[in-house]
């Protein structure tokens, strides 16, 4: 895959991380790409996906945390650009927590890089076995 363009910048203090990333990819209409970021949060909301119950169990982290790594991809869900992001957070002692990013994470600072790829956007739909919205094409051998 080749990179069509790269968007690099910082998100505002107090912004909702997931909503901000979603807004950018919808505004720029990116249907195939990847996201990475570093920064810090004042409050974080992530989830752990329980494979037995097939539900996302939320986890919240209040107070300042470092965004040690944020990694995600951009594809299509319900006809719109959709971001799927996982995040690693570090506390004051260097302990690391993380999960599937949910709305509700508030930023202290965040530096983001978004790469848009050339090519057809991948689409998501619900897969019964996992209960997850996975890509309907692009299965690797
Ligand atoms: Zn996830």
Backbone and ligand atoms as CSV (ligand in chain L), in Angstrom:
chain,resi,resn,atom,element,x,y,z
A,1,UNK,N,N,0.834,-1.200,0.000
A,1,UNK,CA,C,0.000,0.000,0.000
A,1,UNK,C,C,0.865,1.245,0.000
A,2,UNK,N,N,0.427,2.238,-0.731
A,2,UNK,CA,C,1.192,3.488,-0.721
A,2,UNK,C,C,0.394,4.565,0.012
A,3,UNK,N,N,1.131,5.460,0.629
A,3,UNK,CA,C,0.501,6.541,1.377
A,3,UNK,C,C,0.109,7.658,0.414
A,4,UNK,N,N,-1.165,8.000,0.437
A,4,UNK,CA,C,-1.696,9.068,-0.415
A,4,UNK,C,C,-1.381,10.426,0.190
A,5,UNK,N,N,-1.585,10.559,1.498
A,5,UNK,CA,C,-1.223,11.793,2.204
A,5,UNK,C,C,-1.102,11.505,3.693
A,6,UNK,N,N,-0.397,12.390,4.355
A,6,UNK,CA,C,-0.228,12.292,5.807
A,6,UNK,C,C,-0.708,13.596,6.439
A,7,UNK,N,N,-1.517,13.454,7.481
A,7,UNK,CA,C,-1.981,14.608,8.247
A,7,UNK,C,C,-1.305,14.523,9.605
A,8,UNK,N,N,-0.654,15.620,10.015
A,8,UNK,CA,C,0.057,15.617,11.284
A,8,UNK,C,C,-0.302,16.879,12.045
A,9,UNK,N,N,-0.626,16.755,13.334
A,9,UNK,CA,C,-0.966,17.945,14.105
A,9,UNK,C,C,-1.325,17.595,15.521
A,10,UNK,N,N,-1.691,18.621,16.292
A,10,UNK,CA,C,-2.070,18.375,17.677
A,10,UNK,C,C,-3.548,18.639,17.880
A,11,UNK,N,N,-4.113,17.884,18.813
A,11,UNK,CA,C,-5.519,18.054,19.159
A,11,UNK,C,C,-5.607,19.012,20.343
A,12,UNK,N,N,-6.731,19.745,20.463
A,12,UNK,CA,C,-6.839,20.752,21.523
A,12,UNK,C,C,-6.974,20.172,22.934
A,13,UNK,N,N,-6.487,20.930,23.902
A,13,UNK,CA,C,-6.647,20.600,25.324
A,13,UNK,C,C,-8.138,20.419,25.620
A,14,UNK,N,N,-8.474,19.370,26.336
A,14,UNK,CA,C,-9.860,19.157,26.743
A,14,UNK,C,C,-10.717,18.431,25.723
A,15,UNK,N,N,-10.189,18.232,24.511
A,15,UNK,CA,C,-10.978,17.560,23.465
A,15,UNK,C,C,-11.191,16.089,23.819
A,16,UNK,N,N,-12.259,15.533,23.274
A,16,UNK,CA,C,-12.524,14.096,23.403
A,16,UNK,C,C,-11.713,13.388,22.318
A,17,UNK,N,N,-10.820,12.508,22.735
A,17,UNK,CA,C,-9.874,11.898,21.795
A,17,UNK,C,C,-10.579,11.118,20.689
A,18,UNK,N,N,-11.487,10.205,21.051
A,18,UNK,CA,C,-12.130,9.378,20.023
A,18,UNK,C,C,-12.980,10.234,19.074
A,19,UNK,N,N,-13.742,11.157,19.654
A,19,UNK,CA,C,-14.601,12.010,18.824
A,19,UNK,C,C,-13.771,12.894,17.895
A,20,UNK,N,N,-12.642,13.400,18.373
A,20,UNK,CA,C,-11.781,14.251,17.543
A,20,UNK,C,C,-11.219,13.476,16.353
A,21,UNK,N,N,-10.762,12.249,16.612
A,21,UNK,CA,C,-10.211,11.436,15.523
A,21,UNK,C,C,-11.313,11.091,14.519
A,22,UNK,N,N,-12.499,10.752,15.013
A,22,UNK,CA,C,-13.629,10.435,14.121
A,22,UNK,C,C,-13.995,11.633,13.257
A,23,UNK,N,N,-14.001,12.795,13.883
A,23,UNK,CA,C,-14.357,14.020,13.153
A,23,UNK,C,C,-13.364,14.313,12.023
A,24,UNK,N,N,-12.086,14.136,12.299
A,24,UNK,CA,C,-11.062,14.400,11.282
A,24,UNK,C,C,-11.224,13.445,10.095
A,25,UNK,N,N,-11.381,12.141,10.365
A,25,UNK,CA,C,-11.452,11.194,9.242
A,25,UNK,C,C,-12.747,11.365,8.431
A,26,UNK,N,N,-13.813,11.808,9.098
A,26,UNK,CA,C,-15.064,12.066,8.355
A,26,UNK,C,C,-14.956,13.346,7.538
A,27,UNK,N,N,-14.396,14.375,8.151
A,27,UNK,CA,C,-14.238,15.652,7.446
A,27,UNK,C,C,-13.330,15.491,6.220
A,28,UNK,N,N,-12.240,14.733,6.389
A,28,UNK,CA,C,-11.278,14.532,5.299
A,28,UNK,C,C,-11.671,13.345,4.415
A,29,UNK,N,N,-12.736,12.649,4.780
A,29,UNK,CA,C,-13.242,11.470,4.081
A,29,UNK,C,C,-12.122,10.466,3.770
A,30,UNK,N,N,-11.494,9.996,4.855
A,30,UNK,CA,C,-10.450,8.975,4.748
A,30,UNK,C,C,-11.110,7.626,5.007
A,31,UNK,N,N,-11.060,6.726,4.022
A,31,UNK,CA,C,-11.734,5.428,4.152
A,31,UNK,C,C,-10.745,4.265,4.294
A,32,UNK,N,N,-9.455,4.566,4.205
A,32,UNK,CA,C,-8.418,3.543,4.325
A,32,UNK,C,C,-7.168,4.215,4.882
A,33,UNK,N,N,-6.743,3.801,6.065
A,33,UNK,CA,C,-5.566,4.457,6.624
A,33,UNK,C,C,-5.200,3.944,7.998
A,34,UNK,N,N,-4.245,4.644,8.603
A,34,UNK,CA,C,-3.811,4.275,9.957
A,34,UNK,C,C,-3.596,5.547,10.776
A,35,UNK,N,N,-3.704,5.371,12.092
A,35,UNK,CA,C,-3.570,6.489,13.022
A,35,UNK,C,C,-2.544,6.119,14.075
A,36,UNK,N,N,-1.686,7.069,14.412
A,36,UNK,CA,C,-0.832,6.879,15.580
A,36,UNK,C,C,-0.759,8.179,16.344
A,37,UNK,N,N,-0.545,8.097,17.639
A,37,UNK,CA,C,-0.470,9.308,18.450
A,37,UNK,C,C,0.251,9.044,19.757
A,38,UNK,N,N,0.765,10.142,20.332
A,38,UNK,CA,C,1.296,10.143,21.692
A,38,UNK,C,C,0.772,11.400,22.368
A,39,UNK,N,N,0.818,11.429,23.700
A,39,UNK,CA,C,0.318,12.602,24.407
A,39,UNK,C,C,0.001,12.277,25.850
A,40,UNK,N,N,-1.073,12.882,26.355
A,40,UNK,CA,C,-1.473,12.657,27.743
A,40,UNK,C,C,-2.968,12.910,27.880
A,41,UNK,N,N,-3.573,12.211,28.856
A,41,UNK,CA,C,-5.010,12.361,29.102
A,41,UNK,C,C,-5.232,12.877,30.531
A,42,UNK,N,N,-6.384,13.515,30.730
A,42,UNK,CA,C,-6.790,13.882,32.093
A,42,UNK,C,C,-7.812,12.874,32.614
A,43,UNK,N,N,-8.442,12.162,31.690
A,43,UNK,CA,C,-9.404,11.111,32.027
A,43,UNK,C,C,-9.456,10.178,30.818
A,44,UNK,N,N,-9.420,8.895,31.060
A,44,UNK,CA,C,-9.417,7.968,29.926
A,44,UNK,C,C,-10.495,6.902,30.083
A,45,UNK,N,N,-11.123,6.558,28.976
A,45,UNK,CA,C,-12.140,5.509,28.952
A,45,UNK,C,C,-11.779,4.522,27.838
A,46,UNK,N,N,-11.488,3.296,28.240
A,46,UNK,CA,C,-11.172,2.255,27.267
A,46,UNK,C,C,-12.076,1.062,27.570
A,47,UNK,N,N,-11.962,0.026,26.755
A,47,UNK,CA,C,-12.766,-1.165,27.013
A,47,UNK,C,C,-11.956,-2.421,26.769
A,48,UNK,N,N,-12.357,-3.460,27.491
A,48,UNK,CA,C,-11.836,-4.803,27.287
A,48,UNK,C,C,-12.974,-5.608,26.676
A,49,UNK,N,N,-12.705,-6.277,25.566
A,49,UNK,CA,C,-13.752,-7.073,24.918
A,49,UNK,C,C,-13.785,-8.471,25.515
A,50,UNK,N,N,-14.894,-8.788,26.167
A,50,UNK,CA,C,-15.061,-10.110,26.776
A,50,UNK,C,C,-15.520,-11.084,25.691
A,51,UNK,N,N,-14.669,-12.053,25.374
A,51,UNK,CA,C,-14.949,-12.977,24.269
A,51,UNK,C,C,-16.087,-13.946,24.583
A,52,UNK,N,N,-16.346,-14.178,25.875
A,52,UNK,CA,C,-17.430,-15.086,26.252
A,52,UNK,C,C,-18.790,-14.414,26.115
A,53,UNK,N,N,-18.893,-13.216,26.684
A,53,UNK,CA,C,-20.186,-12.513,26.664
A,53,UNK,C,C,-20.338,-11.647,25.416
A,54,UNK,N,N,-19.225,-11.476,24.671
A,54,UNK,CA,C,-19.214,-10.630,23.477
A,54,UNK,C,C,-19.696,-9.210,23.765
A,55,UNK,N,N,-19.185,-8.684,24.860
A,55,UNK,CA,C,-19.512,-7.296,25.203
A,55,UNK,C,C,-18.237,-6.546,25.566
A,56,UNK,N,N,-18.288,-5.233,25.329
A,56,UNK,CA,C,-17.173,-4.363,25.716
A,56,UNK,C,C,-17.391,-3.925,27.160
A,57,UNK,N,N,-16.439,-4.262,28.031
A,57,UNK,CA,C,-16.513,-3.837,29.428
A,57,UNK,C,C,-15.645,-2.596,29.610
A,58,UNK,N,N,-16.242,-1.458,29.972
A,58,UNK,CA,C,-15.469,-0.235,30.086
A,58,UNK,C,C,-14.552,-0.198,31.300
A,59,UNK,N,N,-13.414,0.475,31.136
A,59,UNK,CA,C,-12.447,0.717,32.210
A,59,UNK,C,C,-12.150,2.213,32.184
A,60,UNK,N,N,-12.145,2.857,33.347
A,60,UNK,CA,C,-11.880,4.300,33.380
A,60,UNK,C,C,-10.634,4.598,34.201
A,61,UNK,N,N,-9.867,5.579,33.735
A,61,UNK,CA,C,-8.654,6.008,34.423
A,61,UNK,C,C,-8.723,7.516,34.637
A,62,UNK,N,N,-8.940,7.906,35.895
A,62,UNK,CA,C,-9.014,9.324,36.217
A,62,UNK,C,C,-7.621,9.845,36.540
A,63,UNK,N,N,-7.437,11.142,36.361
A,63,UNK,CA,C,-6.137,11.744,36.642
A,63,UNK,C,C,-5.225,11.634,35.448
A,64,UNK,N,N,-4.082,12.269,35.524
A,64,UNK,CA,C,-3.167,12.334,34.381
A,64,UNK,C,C,-2.542,11.004,34.043
A,65,UNK,N,N,-2.608,10.654,32.786
A,65,UNK,CA,C,-1.941,9.456,32.266
A,65,UNK,C,C,-1.210,9.839,30.985
A,66,UNK,N,N,-0.064,9.200,30.740
A,66,UNK,CA,C,0.638,9.388,29.477
A,66,UNK,C,C,0.008,8.499,28.411
A,67,UNK,N,N,-0.146,9.043,27.226
A,67,UNK,CA,C,-0.489,8.180,26.081
A,67,UNK,C,C,0.854,7.687,25.544
A,68,UNK,N,N,1.233,6.483,25.942
A,68,UNK,CA,C,2.524,5.940,25.522
A,68,UNK,C,C,2.483,5.519,24.069
A,69,UNK,N,N,1.323,5.050,23.656
A,69,UNK,CA,C,1.138,4.695,22.254
A,69,UNK,C,C,-0.353,4.614,21.953
A,70,UNK,N,N,-0.710,5.124,20.813
A,70,UNK,CA,C,-2.063,4.960,20.292
A,70,UNK,C,C,-1.880,4.470,18.879
A,71,UNK,N,N,-2.581,3.404,18.561
A,71,UNK,CA,C,-2.419,2.789,17.253
A,71,UNK,C,C,-3.801,2.372,16.765
A,72,UNK,N,N,-4.097,2.679,15.525
A,72,UNK,CA,C,-5.411,2.317,15.023
A,72,UNK,C,C,-5.485,2.333,13.517
A,73,UNK,N,N,-6.667,1.970,13.030
A,73,UNK,CA,C,-6.860,1.971,11.586
A,73,UNK,C,C,-8.160,2.669,11.225
A,74,UNK,N,N,-8.261,2.975,9.945
A,74,UNK,CA,C,-9.429,3.682,9.423
A,74,UNK,C,C,-10.016,2.835,8.306
A,75,UNK,N,N,-11.314,2.548,8.397
A,75,UNK,CA,C,-12.005,1.815,7.348
A,75,UNK,C,C,-13.432,2.365,7.263
A,76,UNK,N,N,-14.359,1.567,6.742
A,76,UNK,CA,C,-15.730,2.049,6.544
A,76,UNK,C,C,-16.691,1.208,7.373
A,77,UNK,N,N,-17.583,1.879,8.090
A,77,UNK,CA,C,-18.658,1.179,8.793
A,77,UNK,C,C,-19.939,1.971,8.566
A,78,UNK,N,N,-20.989,1.280,8.137
A,78,UNK,CA,C,-22.272,1.920,7.837
A,78,UNK,C,C,-22.112,3.075,6.847
A,79,UNK,N,N,-21.203,2.894,5.889
A,79,UNK,CA,C,-21.036,3.891,4.831
A,79,UNK,C,C,-20.185,5.092,5.177
A,80,UNK,N,N,-19.696,5.151,6.410
A,80,UNK,CA,C,-18.887,6.304,6.830
A,80,UNK,C,C,-17.495,5.895,7.274
A,81,UNK,N,N,-16.529,6.814,7.142
A,81,UNK,CA,C,-15.201,6.545,7.685
A,81,UNK,C,C,-15.303,6.246,9.182
A,82,UNK,N,N,-14.563,5.215,9.609
A,82,UNK,CA,C,-14.675,4.723,10.982
A,82,UNK,C,C,-13.279,4.453,11.530
A,83,UNK,N,N,-13.025,4.928,12.750
A,83,UNK,CA,C,-11.720,4.682,13.357
A,83,UNK,C,C,-11.828,3.574,14.405
A,84,UNK,N,N,-10.850,2.699,14.406
A,84,UNK,CA,C,-10.729,1.639,15.418
A,84,UNK,C,C,-9.358,1.831,16.052
A,85,UNK,N,N,-9.361,2.141,17.348
A,85,UNK,CA,C,-8.131,2.579,17.992
A,85,UNK,C,C,-7.904,1.836,19.306
A,86,UNK,N,N,-6.661,1.412,19.526
A,86,UNK,CA,C,-6.244,0.880,20.823
A,86,UNK,C,C,-5.203,1.824,21.405
A,87,UNK,N,N,-5.168,1.885,22.747
A,87,UNK,CA,C,-4.312,2.873,23.404
A,87,UNK,C,C,-3.591,2.241,24.591
A,88,UNK,N,N,-2.323,2.622,24.760
A,88,UNK,CA,C,-1.542,2.228,25.935
A,88,UNK,C,C,-1.333,3.461,26.789
A,89,UNK,N,N,-1.699,3.379,28.070
A,89,UNK,CA,C,-1.598,4.511,28.994
A,89,UNK,C,C,-0.621,4.168,30.109
A,90,UNK,N,N,0.226,5.129,30.474
A,90,UNK,CA,C,1.170,4.919,31.569
A,90,UNK,C,C,0.836,5.818,32.748
A,91,UNK,N,N,0.904,5.269,33.984
A,91,UNK,CA,C,0.615,6.100,35.155
A,91,UNK,C,C,1.905,6.696,35.725
A,92,UNK,N,N,1.796,7.343,36.896
A,92,UNK,CA,C,2.932,8.050,37.501
A,92,UNK,C,C,4.071,7.119,37.866
A,93,UNK,N,N,3.798,5.827,37.996
A,93,UNK,CA,C,4.834,4.851,38.355
A,93,UNK,C,C,5.330,4.070,37.139
A,94,UNK,N,N,4.849,4.451,35.967
A,94,UNK,CA,C,5.280,3.753,34.762
A,94,UNK,C,C,4.494,2.492,34.482
A,95,UNK,N,N,3.467,2.248,35.294
A,95,UNK,CA,C,2.626,1.077,35.029
A,95,UNK,C,C,1.767,1.345,33.812
A,96,UNK,N,N,1.564,0.312,33.023
A,96,UNK,CA,C,0.869,0.475,31.749
A,96,UNK,C,C,-0.491,-0.224,31.776
A,97,UNK,N,N,-1.474,0.504,31.296
A,97,UNK,CA,C,-2.830,-0.013,31.143
A,97,UNK,C,C,-3.254,0.289,29.719
A,98,UNK,N,N,-4.315,-0.329,29.302
A,98,UNK,CA,C,-4.749,0.007,27.958
A,98,UNK,C,C,-5.992,-0.728,27.559
A,99,UNK,N,N,-6.402,-0.475,26.321
A,99,UNK,CA,C,-7.579,-1.128,25.789
A,99,UNK,C,C,-8.069,-0.469,24.519
A,100,UNK,N,N,-9.280,-0.835,24.203
A,100,UNK,CA,C,-9.980,-0.344,23.006
A,100,UNK,C,C,-10.549,1.042,23.362
A,101,UNK,N,N,-10.132,2.045,22.631
A,101,UNK,CA,C,-10.517,3.427,22.973
A,101,UNK,C,C,-12.006,3.662,22.765
A,102,UNK,N,N,-12.625,4.266,23.796
A,102,UNK,CA,C,-14.036,4.652,23.727
A,102,UNK,C,C,-14.160,6.175,23.804
A,103,UNK,N,N,-15.301,6.717,23.392
A,103,UNK,CA,C,-15.560,8.139,23.643
A,103,UNK,C,C,-15.498,8.402,25.154
A,104,UNK,N,N,-15.122,9.619,25.518
A,104,UNK,CA,C,-15.056,9.983,26.934
A,104,UNK,C,C,-13.649,10.252,27.422
A,105,UNK,N,N,-12.649,9.945,26.593
A,105,UNK,CA,C,-11.259,10.221,26.951
A,105,UNK,C,C,-10.952,11.689,26.671
A,106,UNK,N,N,-10.556,12.416,27.726
A,106,UNK,CA,C,-10.279,13.851,27.607
A,106,UNK,C,C,-8.773,14.097,27.552
A,107,UNK,N,N,-8.396,14.998,26.655
A,107,UNK,CA,C,-6.976,15.221,26.402
A,107,UNK,C,C,-6.349,16.329,27.243
A,108,UNK,N,N,-5.100,16.069,27.631
A,108,UNK,CA,C,-4.219,17.090,28.189
A,108,UNK,C,C,-3.365,17.619,27.037
A,109,UNK,N,N,-2.903,16.706,26.205
A,109,UNK,CA,C,-2.141,17.040,25.000
A,109,UNK,C,C,-2.154,15.823,24.086
A,110,UNK,N,N,-2.049,16.054,22.777
A,110,UNK,CA,C,-2.012,14.902,21.872
A,110,UNK,C,C,-1.457,15.288,20.509
A,111,UNK,N,N,-0.436,14.559,20.095
A,111,UNK,CA,C,0.180,14.753,18.782
A,111,UNK,C,C,-0.175,13.550,17.918
A,112,UNK,N,N,-0.832,13.832,16.805
A,112,UNK,CA,C,-1.414,12.776,15.968
A,112,UNK,C,C,-0.794,12.752,14.585
A,113,UNK,N,N,-0.603,11.555,14.074
A,113,UNK,CA,C,-0.220,11.370,12.673
A,113,UNK,C,C,-1.233,10.420,12.035
A,114,UNK,N,N,-1.829,10.855,10.942
A,114,UNK,CA,C,-2.788,10.024,10.215
A,114,UNK,C,C,-2.260,9.814,8.796
A,115,UNK,N,N,-2.134,8.567,8.407
A,115,UNK,CA,C,-1.733,8.237,7.034
A,115,UNK,C,C,-2.951,7.741,6.277
A,116,UNK,N,N,-3.219,8.355,5.139
A,116,UNK,CA,C,-4.279,7.870,4.250
A,116,UNK,C,C,-3.619,7.038,3.155
A,117,UNK,N,N,-4.167,5.851,2.907
A,117,UNK,CA,C,-3.609,4.973,1.873
A,117,UNK,C,C,-4.392,5.104,0.573
A,118,UNK,N,N,-3.699,4.822,-0.525
A,118,UNK,CA,C,-4.360,4.709,-1.827
A,118,UNK,C,C,-5.167,3.415,-1.846
A,119,UNK,N,N,-6.260,3.409,-2.578
A,119,UNK,CA,C,-7.007,2.158,-2.763
A,119,UNK,C,C,-8.409,2.208,-2.209
A,120,UNK,N,N,-9.126,1.098,-2.440
A,120,UNK,CA,C,-10.508,0.944,-1.989
A,120,UNK,C,C,-10.561,0.872,-0.472
A,121,UNK,N,N,-11.520,1.546,0.126
A,121,UNK,CA,C,-11.697,1.452,1.566
A,121,UNK,C,C,-12.190,0.071,1.971
A,122,UNK,N,N,-11.724,-0.428,3.113
A,122,UNK,CA,C,-12.222,-1.697,3.644
A,122,UNK,C,C,-13.517,-1.423,4.405
A,123,UNK,N,N,-14.501,-2.344,4.261
A,123,UNK,CA,C,-15.783,-2.180,4.955
A,123,UNK,C,C,-15.908,-3.176,6.102
A,124,UNK,N,N,-16.616,-2.741,7.139
A,124,UNK,CA,C,-16.856,-3.601,8.303
A,124,UNK,C,C,-18.306,-4.055,8.342
A,125,UNK,N,N,-18.494,-5.285,8.816
A,125,UNK,CA,C,-19.854,-5.715,9.153
A,125,UNK,C,C,-19.754,-6.740,10.270
A,126,UNK,N,N,-20.864,-6.970,10.930
A,126,UNK,CA,C,-20.850,-7.827,12.114
A,126,UNK,C,C,-20.599,-9.281,11.749
A,127,UNK,N,N,-19.664,-9.876,12.474
A,127,UNK,CA,C,-19.344,-11.285,12.286
A,127,UNK,C,C,-19.888,-12.045,13.491
A,128,UNK,N,N,-20.683,-13.064,13.221
A,128,UNK,CA,C,-21.377,-13.775,14.307
A,128,UNK,C,C,-20.437,-14.485,15.280
A,129,UNK,N,N,-19.390,-15.126,14.757
A,129,UNK,CA,C,-18.518,-15.927,15.623
A,129,UNK,C,C,-17.879,-15.099,16.739
A,130,UNK,N,N,-17.424,-13.886,16.366
A,130,UNK,CA,C,-16.735,-13.049,17.353
A,130,UNK,C,C,-17.649,-11.982,17.949
A,131,UNK,N,N,-18.726,-11.663,17.245
A,131,UNK,CA,C,-19.597,-10.577,17.686
A,131,UNK,C,C,-19.033,-9.219,17.366
A,132,UNK,N,N,-17.924,-9.204,16.639
A,132,UNK,CA,C,-17.248,-7.944,16.311
A,132,UNK,C,C,-17.587,-7.491,14.892
A,133,UNK,N,N,-17.462,-6.207,14.659
A,133,UNK,CA,C,-17.593,-5.655,13.302
A,133,UNK,C,C,-16.220,-5.729,12.645
A,134,UNK,N,N,-16.043,-6.733,11.808
A,134,UNK,CA,C,-14.740,-6.959,11.181
A,134,UNK,C,C,-14.808,-6.661,9.694
A,135,UNK,N,N,-13.626,-6.617,9.078
A,135,UNK,CA,C,-13.571,-6.317,7.643
A,135,UNK,C,C,-14.167,-7.472,6.834
A,136,UNK,N,N,-14.965,-7.112,5.850
A,136,UNK,CA,C,-15.609,-8.126,5.022
A,136,UNK,C,C,-14.720,-8.529,3.850
A,137,UNK,N,N,-13.680,-7.738,3.605
A,137,UNK,CA,C,-12.709,-8.100,2.569
A,137,UNK,C,C,-11.320,-7.869,3.158
A,138,UNK,N,N,-10.322,-8.192,2.375
A,138,UNK,CA,C,-8.979,-7.953,2.845
A,138,UNK,C,C,-8.440,-9.050,3.740
A,139,UNK,N,N,-9.048,-10.258,3.692
A,139,UNK,CA,C,-8.557,-11.381,4.486
A,139,UNK,C,C,-7.195,-11.821,3.934
A,140,UNK,N,N,-6.218,-11.899,4.799
A,140,UNK,CA,C,-4.873,-12.312,4.386
A,140,UNK,C,C,-4.778,-13.834,4.423
A,141,UNK,N,N,-4.019,-14.411,3.510
A,141,UNK,CA,C,-3.920,-15.870,3.474
A,141,UNK,C,C,-3.210,-16.424,4.719
L,1,ZN,ZN,ZN,-10.648,-2.789,19.437
